[in-house]
């Protein structure tokens, strides 16, 4: 969440532990990735002892779709440091967006692999009679039966049974509910090849399952004192982890129609530490507390009513539902009839029930894959095999550079006038590469030419700016900020001289999960080392 929320993220950004000690975030992320790399390669060696070490694996890292470019670049840098790939083999590492990966996986599923929440029996937490999810697509099915070739092609090309029954143009939402964030993506199915088109930029927010954990921590603070909880976390970190694990186990069993209290084991270290700090025991603290829905059980545990547990979910679940409803109100996504609920948090019966209750009345079919906790992981593997499956994406922001334009009186503000060598220029003009909400196809390029200011110059550095608005005119407008730099590393002139005007043509791609750039020296037609750095601010 630090990587998601930091507005000044750099390679030197630090993380602070509860004991106040700090470490570079890059080292922490790299250490975790290195562990997973070694674990995965060991698994592969056991299956294939002759597996070559180098250039064998294409690695796919999944990140929330709402992460900005600096966070994605940060993950790539952490992967380099962890040794997943080298900078020279950068194409062996793909950054995948989590709801996109889930969408790719859901395309493969057959009807029996999907749980339709609208088939739950009213007033119970159990499944009622199973209602076929394909009832909405009967017309499409009949059309495809009349066109046997179309259906055969779709199934043989790896598209799941559900998608084989959908028509080109059908739209659906993927709600990826993870630990930290919730991501929403809207896709439209394109046939005959089954590629996907993003209809609206990824949206969401910090409404992951960790919000429920924080609510539990606040509850403990109300009972035992916030100062005590802060001190306990700092001085007894291992015991705090034990307590959070005990809560996690009960959190997973919570349900809207569950009866009976939930017992949460308190570590002995917590009980002992509290008595030493406060001079009385935890049972006394519970008795004196204004929190009347948490009791002390005879087995030495916190006993929480199901209603109390469900209340811990409410702020987070409400945030998710509000985001989905706001998305469905957008004109760009009208006609959506299907919502896939995926991610680890989507396993929660509380979340499933709340989403179905709120959105089912709108005619939206809410569907959960059976192995919902692995949906993104499996989709990432499929994405790694076919990265071009998402053919069109929406740019989340407007990107461009600051340039000088000829000054036009009456159109340009007087304070932007610059007179140079007798010519009148307008400064700080925002030259747009791509606009927020603009559809950008995979492989589509934005080309610009740049000339070094001085003969013999070996490096060209161009500041990049971004904003949420589509119509920004100047880089000094409110909301426009410097977000990175385009760097072009130039070789000496081919003839060995440093004179003459050189033109460098840069081609930028905004339709992939990362913004990419290539460049060519026009005079020699040779590639120029080009990169975009979003972490140098």
Secondary structure, 3 states (H helix, E strand, C coil): CHHHHCCCCCCCCEEECCCCCEEEHHHHHHHHHHHHHHHHHHHHHHHCCCCCCCCCCCEEEEECCCCCHHHHHHHHHHHHHHCCCCHHHHHHEEEEEHHHHHHHHHCCCCHHHEEEHHHECCCCCCECCCCCHHHHHHHHHHHHHHCHHHHHHHHHCCCCHHHHCCCCCCEEEEEEECCCCEEEEEEEEECCCCEEEEEEEEEEECCCCHHHHHHHHHHHHHHHCHHHHHHHHHHCHHHHHHHHHHHHHHHHHCCCCCCCCEEEECCHHHHHHHHHHHCCCHHHHHHHCCCCCEEECCCCEEEECHHHHHHHHHHHHHHHHHHHHHHHCCHHHCCCCEEEEECHHHHCHHHHHHHHHHHHCCCCEEEEECCHHHHHHHHHHHHHHCHHHEEEEECCCEEEEEEEEECCECCECHHHEEEECCEEEEEEEEEEEECCCCEEECCCEEEEEECCCCCCCCEEEEEEEEECCCCCCECCCCCCEEEEEEEEECCCCCCCCCCCCCCEEEEEECCCCCCEEEEEECCCCEEEEEEEECCCC
